[in-house]
Amino acid sequence: MFHNERLHKASFGIIAGAALLAAALYATGSAALRFTDVAAQAGIRATMRCGGPEKRWITEANGSGVAWLDYDNDGLMDLLIVNGGSMDQLRETIAGHTLAPKPGGVYLFHNLGNGRFEDVTDKAGLTNPYWGTGANAADYNNDGFTDILITTIGRDLLYRNNGNGTFTEISKAAGLRQNVAWHTGSAFGDFDGDGNLDLFITGYVDLQALSFDREPPVCENFGQHTFCGPIGLKGGTSVLYHNNGDGTFTDVSKASGIAKAPPAHGFTVVTGDFNSDGKLDIFVTNDSDPNYLFLNQGDGTFKEAALDRGVAFNADGRAQSNMGVAVGEYGNTGRTDVLTTTFNKDYFPLFRPDKTGIYEEVSSSTGLATLTSKYLGWACGLADFDNSGRRDFWTANGHVYPTDKDYNEPITIFRSIDDKTSLTYSYPVVPNNSYRGGASGDFNNDGKMDLIVLPIAGTPVLLRNDTAEDNAWVGLTLRGTRSNRDAIGAVVTLEACGEKQTDSVRNGGSYISRNDPRLHFGLGACTHVESVTIHWPKGDTQVLKGVAVNKYVTIEEPK
């Protein structure tokens, strides 16, 4: 997340506001978005940590992730929060010492269905002895229960769901690497079409590039004395695991060609079919390096093609400090856009594919560049917060240097109308809240997408969507039978009142976090759905008529 001083040094005003529970900015022709922070009353009590307050090492600056998941299959989204650690803890880990888990390394909150959550971390058997980074979840063994993956600066932790409210840590038995490494984002996906979810994990920095037994090095950035990196530090390497179908994985990083990509400072990974050939690909945001796009060749190998496809650099041909990523239709263009968050005094790029499938970076022409240059963004996503039928781009922001006047930044939502972007909502700046991980999800099943956002220190923010609107919506849970149970890779097209919307079941994304895995479509004033067309990962196409509105519907793949 290091910002290159050669970038333009425009000056922008500071968005400031009192620490209110809710606030809204109006967008022309739209409902006024309104959110209320209900974390405390909902029982989301977690104390986030990420090293010390001075942020003297790069490890202390990045924060951690969060995931929505339904681990007990009751139809309600539960909440997983991954926490960081202390520098002493990190030094012990790197030295090879076995540490006892400390309280607060991970939190699991069970959704009680009445707007409240219960902390079931101990009851569920979840612990984390390492410096946690990313949060993810998927039913990797197709047994009907969602499992948990925690990436760390240490060893990655895979927790198998026992189906009775408890989990068992099985990373070693499952074949995951046991060396100490700095891993960040992760994504599950069936890359070879065998019905089992494979696993991709990104690396950030080679830990051998840092000497934690010495005084931290000092670098200068815009006149400030700051921590050093990631520029100047050797990047990490990513890992691809093939799911053997028996509860174990095989490391295929070399055989697949993934290992051919140079080490990079990788943050967030997301799955998707980025060249529309029917095969699941992998996109990785890299911090101060060109992004990676691994295109699935269909024979167990991947080709890195970010430069060829137009998503490696921004429109200036420059690598950016990319942290989070959102994939989907932004502004209902009918195309699958890719948006990433970056450092401040830069801008958040918007990559849009043309008819040939090559992406063009269009942030400037759409106005997004001007609006986002003042923010340092992390978690992000696309969600239809007012059920208008178009998705908005939300971002969680916060600087990395505590001495910077913009260390605490707002949560923002941007809307695209006729390919022009406006700032639709800005949650007030809260003292001591520099945001990192976050995820969108409908925790109370009212059809309005909510947000959970983690500060680098302090307590989480759970923004309940209280927008006053009567628009209709559809929620879909896809269940694979021949395909992987989570239906990751499925593509859905919904037609309602003459309009089409398309979305896909993805894994990964945001900033080392997991959004609500259900597909959500706002319908605006339309009150009925003409058809839902599902292209399942195994290749079958299913067309449904008369899908119910204003409720969540589970659709099972035909056997």
N, C-alpha and C positions, 0 to 999 in steps of 0.2 A: 504493500500500500504506500510505498515511497513515492512522493511526487517529484517529478523532474522539474528543476527550476527553469528550464528552457520554455516551459509552457507559458502561455500568455498570463499576465498578472492583473487581470481585470479586478476591479473592486466592486463588491456587492454589499447590499445592506444585510443586516442580521434579522432573521425572523425571530421575534421574541414574543413571549406571552406569559401570563401567570400560569401557575401549575393548576389549571382548572381540570375538572373531571371530564368536560366535554366542550367541544368547540366546532364550528363549521364555517366554511367559506362557500359561497354560492357560485354555481356554474350556470350560465345561461341555458335555459330549457331543461334543466335537470333538477331532481329533488336535492335538497340541501343535505349533504351527508352529515350524520351526527353519530358520534361514538362516545361511550362512557367507560372509563377505566373501572372495572369491577373485580380486579384481581384479589383485593383484600376480602371483599364480601363473598367472593366465590371460593375462598379457601386456598388460593394459589400463593402459598408462602414458601419462598425460596430466596436464599441469599447468594447472589452471584459473586463470583470471585475470578480474577484473572491477574495473578501476581500482585504487585504493590501498586499504590496510587500514583507513583511518579513515572511508571512505564519506562524503565531504563533499559529493558530488553525487548526485542521485537516479539518474543513469545507472550509478553504481557499486553499486547495491543489488539489482538484479533478477536477476543471473545469466543462464544460457543453457540451451539445450535439447539433447536427445539423441534419436536415432531408431534403432529396429531396422529392418533391411531386408535382403533377400536380393538383393544386386546382381548376383551371378553365377549365380543359379538353381541352386544346388547343394542346396537344401533346408535350409540352415543360416542362422540369423539373424546377419548382420553388424552392425557397430555404427558409427554416425556420431555424433561429439561436436562440437558447435559451441562455440567459445570467445569470450570477451569481449576487451577490449583495454585500452589505457591512455588517460588523459586527454589526453596529448600527441597520441596517434594520432587521437583523436576531434576535437581542435581542427584538426588538419591536414585531416581529412576534411570538416569543415564549411566550412573555408576554400576548399574546391574543389581541393585539391592531390591529385594522383594518387600513391598510396602503393604501395610495393613490399610484397607479402605477407610477413608475418613468420612464422617457424616457430611452430606451435602455434595458429594461428588456427582450424584445423579438423583433426579426426583421423578417419580411416577405418580401422577394424580388421576384417580378414578373418577369419571364423570357420574355423578349421582342422579342426574336428570332433572334436577330442580334449580339449576343455575349454580349449583355448588359442586365442589370437588373434594375428594378425600385423598390425603397423602397415604399411598399404599406401598411406598418404596421398600420398606423393611419386610412387609408382609409378602411382597412379590419376590423377594430375594435378589433385588438389584443392588449392586455395589459398583464403585469405580475407584480403583486405587491410583489411577493415573490423572494427568492433566487432560481433561476431556475437551474435545473440539466439536465433532459433528454428531448429529442425531438423525437416525433413520429407522425405518420399520418396513417389513414386508413378510409375507408368508413364504419364506424361502424353500420350505420343504413340502408345500402343498397339503398340509394336514388340517387346514381349516382354521388355524390360529395364527395371528400376526406376531412375528418375531421381532427382536430389537437388535440394532447394530449401533455401537458407540465407537467412533473413531477418536484417537487420542494422540498425545505426544507420549508415546509408550507403546503398548500393544493394543490392537483393536479388540473389542469385546463383542462377541456374538451371543445373544441370549435367546435360547430356544423357549418358546411358549409351551408350557406343559399342559395347557388347556384347563387348568384349575385355578387360575389367578396367580400362579407362580412361574418363575423363569429359571432356567439352568444355563450357566455360562459354559459354552462349548467351543470357543474359538480354536483352541489347540486340537481338540478331537475332530473338529470340522475341517482342519487343514489350513487355517489361516496362519500367516507368517507370525513367528514369535520373536523376531528381532525388534528392538526398540527403534521407532521411527516417528517422524512428525507427519501424521496423516490428518487430512481435513475433511473433504467432502466424500460422499459415496453415492452410488446409484445401483439399484438392482434392475436387471432386464434379461429377458430370454433372447440372447444374441444369436443362438444357433437354432432356435425354433423347435427345441425338443420338449418344451412344456415346463422346463425347470428354470428358475431365476438364477442367472449368473450375477457376479458382483464386481463392480469397478470401484477402486478407492484411489483418491488423489494424494500425492505427496506435496509438501510445501517447501521445506528447507532441509537440506542434509544436516543433521545434527552435528556432524563432525566439523562443520564450518563455524561452529560457535564454541568458545571456550568459557564455559559457565563458572569455572573455578578462578577466573580473573575478574578484575573490575570491568564493568560493561563498557564497550567502546562508545565514543561519542561522535556523532555526525552533525552537520549543520544543514538546516533546511529553512530557507527564507529568513535567515538571521536567528533562528532558534537552535539551541543545542538539544539534539534529540537522540533517540536510539538509532542504531544503524540497521539497514536492510529494508526490503529483501535484496535490492541491488547491491552487488558486491558479495553476496552469499550464494553458495552453490545451491541450486534448486533441488527439490525432491523428485523421486520417481514414482509413477503410478503403478498400480497392481490390478491385473485382471484375473479373476477366479472363475473357472468353469464349474458349474454345479453338476456333480456326478449322479444326482438323482437318488442318492442313498443317505442324504444328510451331510455329505462331505463335499469339499471343494478341491480342485486341483489348480495350482498356480500356472496359468498359461500366458503370462505376460510376454515371454520371449516368443513362444510359438505363434501367438496371435499377431505379433508385430507391434504391439503397444510399446514394448521396451525400446523400440528403435527411435522413438521421439526423444529429443534431448531433455535432460532434467529441466524442470521448470518450477516456478512458484505457484503450484496449482491450488485453487481454493474450492470452487463449487463445480460439481458435475451434474448433468441432467441427460436423461435418455430421450430419444425421439427419432423419427424418420426424417432426417434433414435434407435428403435428396429425393424423397418420394419414390423409392424403389421397392418399398414393402419390407425393408429390413431395418432393424433397430440400430441406430447409431449412437455416438457418445460425444457430447460437447462439454469442454472444460474451460472455465474461466481461469486465466493465468494472471498473476499479479506482477505487472511490469514486464511481462513476456508476451509474445503473440499467443492468442487463444489457440486451443486445439480442437479440431473436429475430426474424430475418428470415424470414417465411413466403413460400414460393415460390407465386406466383400462377399459374404455368403458362403465362404469356405473355411470359416474359423479364423480368418485373418481380417485385419483392419488397415486402412490406409489413412494416414494423417493428411487432411486436405483443407485445412482452415484457410490457407492463403488462396488456394484455387477457387474456393467457394465464396470468398469475400468476407469471412468473419474473423480473420486473424488480427486485423488492424482496424482503426477507425478510418474515417473518410480522409484524414490527413496522411494516411499511411504510417501511423504511429501506434506502437503498442501502448496500451493503457494499464492502469492499476485496476484490473477487473476483479471484483469480489463476488457479487451475487449475480444470478441469472434468472430471467423469466422468459418462458416460451409460450406462444399462443397468438391468438388474434388480438391485436391492439387496435381498437377503433373499427372493428368489423370490416376489415379490408378483404376478407376471404383468403388471406395468406397467413402462414405461420411465421410470426415475427420472433426475433431474438433480441432481448434487451438485457444489458448488463449495467451494474452500478460500478462507479469508479471514485477516484480521489476528487477532492474539491479543487477549484480553479482549473478543472478539466470539465468534462460533461459525460452524461450517461448516453452511450451510443444505442441507436435503434437500427438493427439489421433487418432488412426487408427483402424477401426473394422476388426476383423478376420472373417472367414467364418461363425462362430457361432453368430456373432453380438456383441461379447465382444471386448471392445476397449483395445488396447495396446499403451502405450506411447512410441513413437519411435523417439523423437527429437534427441537423441544422435546418433543413427545409421544413420540417414539421414543427419547429419551435421548441423541441425538447431540449436541445443543447443549451439555449439561453436560460431556460428555467432551472436546469439541474446543475449549472456550473458552480453554484454556491454551496452545494451539498457534497459531503463525503458519504457515499452510500454503501450499504451492506446488504441486508436481507431485502428481498423484493418479490413481486409476483404480479399476476394478472387476475383480477377478480371483478365481478359485476356487483358492486356494493349496493346499488339502488334497484337492481333487477330491471334495468332499462333495456337490456338486450345488447349492451356493449360493455366490454371489459375495460377496467381502469388499471393503471400501472401504479402500484404502491411501493414505497421504499422506506426502509428504516435507516436513519442517518446518524453519524457521530464521528467526530474527529479522533485521530489517534494520539495526538500530543496534548496532554492535560493543560499545558501552558497556553494553548491556542484559544483565542477568544470564542471560537466556534466549536469548542470541544463537545458541548451539548447541543444537539440539533434536533429538529422535529421529525415526526413521522409524516410522510407526505403522500398524497394521492394525486395522480395526473390523469386527465381525460383527453381523449382525442376525438374531435368532431370535425368531419370533413378534412381529415388529415392535418388538423391544426391542434396543438396541445395547449391545455390550460392547467394551472394549478387549481385543483378542485377542493382539496382539503389539506389542512396542516394542523396536526395535533400539537398543542403548545409545548414549547421547550420547557423541560422539567429539570431543575437543578440536579446535578450529579448523574444525569442519565445520558450517557453516550451509547447509542444503540448498536447492536450487532445482529445476532440471530433473530429470526422471526418467521412466522407462518400464518397463512390465512386458513380459516376453517369455520364451520358453522357449529359451534359447540352446543347451542341450545335448540338446534333443528327447527328454527323458525324461518328458514329460507333466506336469511340475511347473513352474508359472510362477515365474520368477525376476524380480529387480528390478535395474535400473541407476539409480543416483542420483548427481547431480553436486553437489558442494559449490560455494559461490561462490568459494572458493580452496582449493587443495590438490589431492588426487587423487580420481578417481571411486570409488564404492563399487559393486561388483558382488556382489549378494547371491544366491548359489546356494541354491535351495530344497532343503533336506535333510530336509524333513518326513517322518517315518516313517509311511507309510500305504500300503495296498494297494488303494485305490479305483481304479476304472476311469475312463477318460477318452476323449474323442474330439477330434481336431484336424482342422479343415477349412480347406483353401486353395481359395478360389473363383476360377475363371478365366472371365471374360466373353469371349464371342465376338461376339454382337450388342451386348451391353452393354459398358461400359468394361472393359478387361482385368482391372483390379484388383477389379471387382465392387463398387465403393463404392456403397452404397445398397441392396445386397441384404439381405433379411431372412430369417433362418433360424430355423425352429422344430424342435427336436429332441424326440422322444417316446421315453422309455425307462422301462420298468417302471411305466407308468401316470402318470409325471410328465412335464410339459412345461417346456422352457426355450426362450427366444427371445433372439436377439441379432442385431445388424446389423453389416455391414461399414462402418466409419466411417473418416474421416480427420480429423486434428487431435486436440485433446483433451489430457489430462494438463496440463502447463504448458509451452507452446510446444515440445512434444515429440511423438514418435510411438511408440505402443505396437506390439507385435508385430501385424502385420496379419491373422494367421490367427485364426480363431474357435476358442475352446477351451471345452469343456464337461466338467465333472466329473460322474461318474455315481454316486458313492458305491459301495454294495455291488452295484449293478446291473451286469451283465456283458454286456448286449446292448442294441442300439438297435432300437426298433420301426420308426421312420421318421424321415427328415429331409426337411422341406419347405422349398424355397427359392423365394422370390419374387424373381426377377431384376429389375434396374433397368429393363429394357426391357418388363417387364410379364408375362412368362411365368412359370408356376409349375411346378416340377419336384419330384416326390416320389420319394425313394429308400428302398429297403428293404435291410436287411442291411448297413448301413455298418459297417466294421470298427472295433473299439475298440482302445485303447492304441496308436494310431499316427496319424500325420498322413496325411490322404487329400486328394488334389486332385480337385475336382469341376469339370468343364467345363460351361458353359452349352450346352444343345442348340442346334445351328445351325439 
